[in-house]
Amino acid sequence: MKKFTIALGFMLALLTVAGCSRVRYPAYYTLNLRPAPDPPALEKQTSIAVREFHEPVYLRQGPIVYRSTPEKIGFYEYHRWAADPGKVVSSAVVDDLRASGQFSMVSMYDGRQDIDYVFSGKLEKLEEVDYEGVVKVEVGLSAQITRVSNGTTVWSNSVSEVENVSHRNVPGVVAEMNRTMELALNKLLSTIPAPLATHN
């Protein structure tokens, strides 16, 4: 009887501890890039379609990425992307190309060939960097524009931006990722030559 009482007390203690422990739920984040301004009216009809940005497999898995060494990639188990960063960047590029005023029609690429140009890009990096004593974020982008009529590449560029994180927590890291992504996108797209749409 004494053993039964001890066992029962132990089980009740375990149930009490289990009942008091908190369940931890993931926090979700998204890139919140500023919308581009409305485009000017154009007389010339020139179209471009944006392929969805490629990205490393580990960026599509959801967790926010950090590097504790140049070779080691880690993942925040409870801090995840609510939307695929590659898709968010692709939509931002569509908006920015519309706002540039170079093209009369800008859309996501759906395989159609009745367009003048195709924009293809890659999200190379979007991660927190946690070594060398400073917390930073790194964003890497590359892209090219191809003329559909003959398959020639008419423009290509790649950029990498690294910025320090002022608030050393995950929301602070994500806020800096947003800011750094906007810098990288602006730098990437600013090199598209202005007369591009007039040379079909």
N, C-alpha and C positions, 0 to 999 in steps of 0.2 A: 504493500500500500504506500509505503514511504517513497519507493521508486516511482510509482505512478504519479504521486503528488509532485515530485521533483520534475518529472517529464512534462506534466501538464503545465506547471509554472514556467518551464523553459519555453514551451510552445506559445503560451500567452505572451511572454516577453518578446518573442520573435514577431508575433502578429502585431504587437504594439509598435515595435520599431518599424515594421513594414508599412503600417498605417500612417506613421508620422513622416516617412520619407516623401520628398517632393518629386513628382515626375517632371523631367526637364524636356521642354519642347524646343525644336529648332526655331531660330529667328531667321527671317527671310529678308533679302535685300534685292534691290535692282539698280542698274545704272539709270540715272535720272538726268539724261542729257537735255540741254535747253533746246526748245523748238527753233527751227530756222525761220527767218522772215519770209513773207510772201514773195514769190518771184516776180520780176518785171514782165510785161507783155512782150512777146517775140513775134517777128514776122516770119522768120525762117523756121521751117518744120524739121527739127532734128531730134531723134529719139535715142535714149539710152536706157538699158535695163541693168539692174544691179543683182548679181548673183548673191545668195546668202553667204556671208563670210565663213570661210573654213576656220577651224580652231582646233587646238590639240584636244585629244579625247578627254584628258583630265579636266579641261575647262567645261566640258559638256555634262559632267557628272553631277554638278550642283554645288558641292561645297566650295567655299572661298579658299583660295590657294595661298600658301605661304612657303617661303624657302628659308630654312635655317642654315643652310650652306649652299654654295653654288650648285652642288650636285643633288641635294636632297629636297624633295617636294613633300610638303605636308598639307593636310586638309583640316579645316575647322569642322568638327562633327556637328556642331549646333549652330553654325552660321552658314547659310546657303543662299544661292542665287534663286530668286523667285522666277526669273525669266532668263533664258539662255542668252549670255552676253553677246554671242555672235549674231543672234537675231536682232538684238537691240541696236548693235552697231550698224548692221545692214540697213535698218529703218532710218537711222540717223543719217547715213550716207544718202539715201533716197531724198530725204528732206533737204539736205545741204545742196545736193545737185539741182534740185528744183529751185532753190533760193538763189543759186548762182546766176540764173538767167541765161545760161549757155544752151539749155535744151528745152524744146517745146513740150516734150513728153518724157517723164522719168517714172519708171515702175520697177517692181521686183521682177527678176528674170523668170519666165515660165516656159522657156524652151522655144518660143516663137523666133522666127528668123526675119520678120518684117520690121526690124529695128536697125538703126545705124551703128550703134556701139553697144558693147557689153562691158560692164565694170565688174572685175573679179577681185576679191580681197581676202586677206587672211588676218585673223586676230592671233598674233604670234605669242603675246604675253599679256596677262592681266593678273598680277600677283603682288603679294606683300613680300618684302625682302627684309629678313630679320637678322642679318649678320653684319659684321664690321661696326658694331656698336650703335647703329642708327636704324630706326624703323623707316622704311621707304616703301613706295609702290613703284612698280615698273609696268609700263604699257608699251607693247610693240605691235605695229600695224604695217602691212605691206599690201600693195594693190597694183592693178594694171587695167588699162582700157584697150579693148581690141575693136578694130573696125570689122563689122560683120561681113561686108561685101568681099573682102579679100583676106581676112584673118590676120592682118598685120597689127602689131602692138604699137599704138600711137602715143602711149604714156605709161610710165611705171614709176613707182616711188616706194620707199620704205622709211619708217620713222621709229624711233625709240625714245621714250620720255621716262625719266626717273625723278621722282619728287619726294622730299621728306614728309613724314607724317607728323603733324603737330599734336594730335590727340591720340595717345597710344592705346586705343581700344578698337574693337572691330568696327563700330559705327564711324569712328574717325578714319579708319583705313578705307572704308567704302566711300566716304565723302571725298577723300583724296583721290581715290580711283576715278570717281566721276570727273573731278577737276582735271586730272591728268589725261583722261580719255578725251576730253574736249580739246585740250591742248594738242594732243597727238592727231586727232581728226582734222583740226584746223590746219596743222602743219602739213599733213598728208595731202589734203584736198587743195590747198592754196597753190600747189605747184602744177595743177592741171592748166595747160596753156589756154589762154582766153580765146584764141581763134579756132580752137579745136572743132567746134560745131560747124564752122564754115568750110571745113576741108573734107567733104565727103568723097 
